[in-house]
């Protein structure tokens, strides 16, 4: 499947974050990751660039993106605390994860139990702990971010997971970070959060992913296709099925989040981020059929479709200066 990438508009970027994950044609991509320092590193583990050890708070962290991000940060030697309501286990062994790796991660990860909507608790607990960096993975509204900023006036960096869904629909594609946004979009809370971070003068970095797929996905993106295929049911595809979109793997997104940590080029910047290749909806369905070994895709044309799939093209690239980010 597609590797995660930030694409430079005018000319190919010289800083390509090459992934080991497959693209849609099944071709393997080679890994090319710089090494800054060597810490404890299990065999086969990913090594990424990181600044000096930081005291990091992850808002969320027990689902999907946060699961993989927290592991990378711990392996880099950072002190990582997850802020959650405590309804899900703080650690769980992942499929294919060795006992040694899981034991090490479990021994290092910290937990702060609370509800981020309890603003007074957030301010008092975070102020008492003090953190250098905040990764906000599950933030949806600006009002939920204000108490975090109030509690941490000396915060070094606020790294936010936004969404590519903030853009105003247009006939002129692809979308760039400077394009008009839609204040009425269902992601308006993320847009307002970015505005808040800018107005408060915070050193922030915001990533705007498109569709993210991969292990532990709680959104029915690729899983929905596989359920239909397994049941031998047709896959509803809107219109011609030739609409083009982008996807990115969750592990590549997690690595991108680590790459912007302490990166001066990412200071007060917003980045579109997604897979390097584009894919049609028909192509996505066929790729799922191929890997599921059914090799049988029965299209069903419909005017309406499940809400999370667009009826038109959905393309995003970045026009930010990315030469030193190594995100592609």
C-alpha positions in Angstrom: 0.0 0.0 0.0 1.0 3.6 -0.2 3.8 5.1 1.9 3.1 8.3 3.8 4.4 11.4 2.1 4.4 15.2 2.0 4.6 16.1 -1.6 6.3 19.3 -2.8 4.4 21.1 -5.5 6.8 22.8 -7.8 9.6 20.2 -8.0 10.3 16.8 -6.5 11.5 17.0 -2.9 15.0 15.9 -2.2 13.9 14.8 1.3 11.9 11.7 0.6 10.6 9.7 3.5 10.8 6.3 1.9 8.7 3.6 3.7 9.0 -0.1 3.9 5.3 -0.5 3.3 4.0 -1.7 0.0 2.3 0.6 -2.5 -0.9 -0.3 -4.4 1.0 -2.0 -7.2 2.7 -4.3 -4.6 6.2 -2.9 -5.2 8.4 -2.7 -2.2 9.9 0.6 -1.2 13.4 0.8 0.4 13.9 2.3 3.8 16.1 5.4 4.1 16.1 6.8 7.6 18.9 9.0 9.1 20.3 7.9 12.4 21.2 10.6 14.9 21.9 8.5 18.0 21.6 4.9 19.0 19.6 4.0 22.1 18.2 0.7 23.2 17.0 -0.9 20.0 15.4 -4.3 19.5 16.4 -6.2 16.4 14.5 -5.0 13.4 13.1 -1.9 15.2 12.7 1.4 13.4 15.2 4.2 14.2 14.2 7.8 13.6 15.7 11.2 14.1 14.9 12.8 17.5 16.1 15.7 19.5 17.3 15.3 23.1 15.1 13.3 25.5 11.9 15.2 26.2 9.1 14.9 28.7 6.2 14.2 26.4 2.4 14.2 26.9 0.2 12.4 24.4 -3.5 13.3 24.6 -5.0 9.9 23.9 -2.5 7.2 22.8 -4.4 4.0 23.4 -5.9 3.7 19.9 -4.6 3.6 16.4 -2.1 6.4 15.7 -1.2 6.9 19.3 -0.4 3.2 19.8 2.4 3.4 17.2 3.5 6.9 18.0 4.0 6.2 21.7 6.2 3.2 20.9 8.4 5.2 18.6 8.8 7.9 21.2 9.7 5.5 24.0 12.3 3.8 21.7 13.8 7.2 21.2 14.4 7.6 24.9 11.6 10.1 25.7 9.6 10.0 28.8 6.0 9.5 27.5 2.8 9.9 29.4 -0.6 9.1 28.0 -3.6 11.2 29.1 -6.7 9.1 28.9 -10.0 8.4 30.7 -8.6 5.0 31.6 -11.4 3.1 29.9 -9.0 1.1 27.7 -5.9 -0.7 28.7 -2.9 1.6 28.6 -0.7 -1.1 27.0 -1.6 -4.1 24.9 0.7 -6.3 23.0 0.4 -5.8 19.3 0.3 -8.7 16.7 3.8 -9.6 15.8 5.3 -7.6 18.7 7.9 -9.6 20.7 7.5 -10.2 24.4 10.8 -8.3 24.9 9.6 -5.2 23.0 6.3 -5.2 24.7 7.8 -5.6 28.1 10.2 -2.7 27.6 7.4 -0.5 26.3 5.1 -1.4 29.2 7.8 -0.6 31.7 8.4 2.9 30.3 5.0 4.2 29.5 3.3 6.5 32.1 -0.4 7.2 32.5 -2.4 10.3 33.7 -6.0 9.4 34.1 -8.6 12.1 33.5 -11.2 13.6 31.2 -9.8 16.3 28.9 -13.2 18.0 29.1 -12.7 18.5 32.9 -10.7 21.7 32.3 -9.8 22.4 35.9 -8.4 19.0 36.4 -6.4 19.3 33.1 -4.9 22.6 34.2 -4.0 21.5 37.7 -2.6 18.0 36.7 -0.6 19.2 33.8 0.7 22.2 35.6 1.9 19.9 38.4 3.6 17.5 36.0 5.1 19.9 33.5 5.8 18.7 30.0 8.1 19.8 27.2 6.0 18.6 24.3 2.3 17.8 23.8 1.1 15.5 21.0 -2.6 16.1 20.7 -3.9 13.1 18.8 -7.6 13.1 19.8 -8.4 16.8 20.1 -11.5 18.0 18.2 -12.4 21.4 19.7 -10.3 24.5 20.4 -11.9 24.8 23.8 -10.3 21.5 24.8 -6.8 22.9 24.0 -7.0 26.2 25.9 -6.5 24.6 29.4 -3.5 22.7 28.1 -1.9 25.8 26.9 -2.8 27.6 30.1 -1.2 24.9 32.2 2.0 24.7 30.2 3.2 28.3 29.5 6.8 27.1 28.8 5.7 24.4 26.4 8.4 23.8 23.7 6.1 22.4 21.0 2.5 21.5 20.5 2.1 18.8 17.8 -1.5 18.5 16.5 -3.3 15.9 14.5 -5.7 17.9 12.3 -7.5 16.7 9.1 -7.4 17.3 5.4 -11.2 17.6 5.7 -10.9 21.3 6.6 -10.6 22.5 3.0 -13.4 24.2 1.1 -14.5 22.1 -1.9 -13.2 23.3 -5.2 -12.9 22.3 -8.8 -9.2 23.2 -8.7 -7.1 20.3 -7.3 -4.9 19.4 -5.5 -5.4 21.2 -2.2 -2.5 23.1 -0.7 -2.1 24.3 2.8 -2.8 27.9 1.7 -6.1 27.0 0.1 -9.4 28.3 1.4 -10.8 26.3 4.3 -14.4 25.6 5.1 -15.5 27.0 8.5 -18.6 24.9 8.3 -16.9 21.6 7.6 -17.4 18.7 10.1 -13.7 19.3 11.0 -14.2 22.9 11.9 -13.1 22.3 15.5 -9.7 21.2 14.2 -9.5 24.3 12.0 -10.4 26.5 15.0 -7.7 24.7 17.1 -5.1 25.6 14.5 -6.2 29.2 14.6 -6.0 29.1 18.4 -2.4 27.8 18.4 -1.4 30.5 15.9 -3.1 33.3 17.9 -1.5 32.2 21.2 2.0 32.3 19.7 2.6 28.7 20.4 5.4 26.8 18.7 3.1 24.3 17.0 3.1 21.9 14.1 -0.1 20.6 12.6 -0.4 17.6 10.3 -3.5 17.2 8.1 -3.8 13.5 7.1 -6.2 12.3 4.5 -7.5 8.7 4.8 -5.4 6.6 7.2 -5.4 2.8 7.1 -3.6 0.1 8.9 -3.7 -2.2 12.0 -6.1 -1.2 14.8 -8.1 1.2 12.7 -11.3 2.0 14.5 -12.7 3.8 11.4 -14.2 1.5 8.8 -11.9 2.6 6.0 -10.2 -0.5 4.5 -12.0 -2.9 6.9 -15.4 -2.1 5.3 -14.1 -3.4 1.9 -12.7 -6.6 3.4 -16.0 -7.3 5.2 -17.9 -7.0 2.0 -15.4 -9.2 0.1 -15.4 -11.9 2.8 -19.2 -12.0 2.7 -19.2 -12.2 -1.1 -21.2 -9.0 -1.3 -21.0 -6.3 -4.0 -19.0 -3.1 -3.0 -21.0 0.0 -3.6 -18.9 2.6 -5.4 -20.2 6.1 -6.2 -20.6 7.3 -9.8 -18.0 6.0 -12.2 -15.6 4.7 -9.6 -12.8 6.6 -11.2 -12.7 9.3 -8.5 -9.1 9.7 -7.2 -8.1 9.9 -3.6 -5.1 9.2 -1.3 -4.4 7.0 1.7 -1.5 6.7 4.1 -0.4 4.0 6.5 -0.7 4.6 10.2 2.9 3.6 10.9 4.2 6.1 8.4 2.0 8.8 9.9 3.4 7.9 13.3 7.0 8.3 12.0 6.1 11.6 10.4 4.8 12.8 13.8 8.2 11.9 15.3 10.1 13.6 12.5 8.6 17.0 13.2 9.6 16.8 16.9 12.1 19.6 17.6 12.4 20.3 13.8 12.9 24.0 13.2 11.5 23.7 9.7 8.3 22.5 11.2 7.9 25.4 13.6 4.4 27.0 13.2 3.8 25.1 10.1 0.8 23.1 8.8 1.4 20.1 6.5 -0.9 18.1 4.2 0.2 14.5 4.5 -0.8 11.3 2.9 0.2 8.5 0.5 2.6 9.2 -2.3 0.4 7.5 -4.9 -3.2 8.3 -5.8 -5.8 5.6 -6.2 -9.3 5.4 -7.7 -12.1 4.0 -5.7 -12.3 1.1 -8.1 -8.6 0.6 -7.7 -8.9 0.5 -4.0 -11.6 -2.1 -4.1 -9.5 -4.2 -6.5 -6.4 -3.9 -4.3 -8.4 -5.1 -1.3 -9.7 -8.0 -3.3 -6.2 -8.9 -4.4 -4.6 -9.0 -1.0 -7.7 -10.9 0.4 -6.9 -13.6 -2.1 -10.5 -13.5 -3.4 -9.5 -11.7 -6.6 -13.2 -11.1 -7.1 -14.5 -7.6 -7.0 -18.1 -7.1 -7.8 -18.8 -3.4 -8.3 -22.2 -1.9 -7.6 -22.8 1.6 -8.9 -24.8 3.9 -6.6 -25.5 7.6 -6.4 -25.1 7.6 -2.7 -22.4 5.9 -0.7 -21.3 5.4 2.9 -20.6 8.9 4.3 -16.9 8.6 4.7 -16.2 8.2 0.9 -16.1 11.2 -1.3 -18.2 11.4 -4.5 -15.5 13.5 -6.2 -11.7 13.6 -6.5 -9.9 14.2 -3.2 -6.2 15.2 -3.7 -3.8 16.9 -1.4 -0.1 17.9 -1.7 2.1 20.2 0.3 3.8 23.4 -0.9 5.8 23.9 2.3 9.6 24.0 2.3 10.3 20.4 3.2 14.0 19.8 2.2 15.1 19.1 5.8 12.0 17.4 7.2 12.7 14.0 5.6 8.9 13.2 5.6 8.7 11.8 2.2 
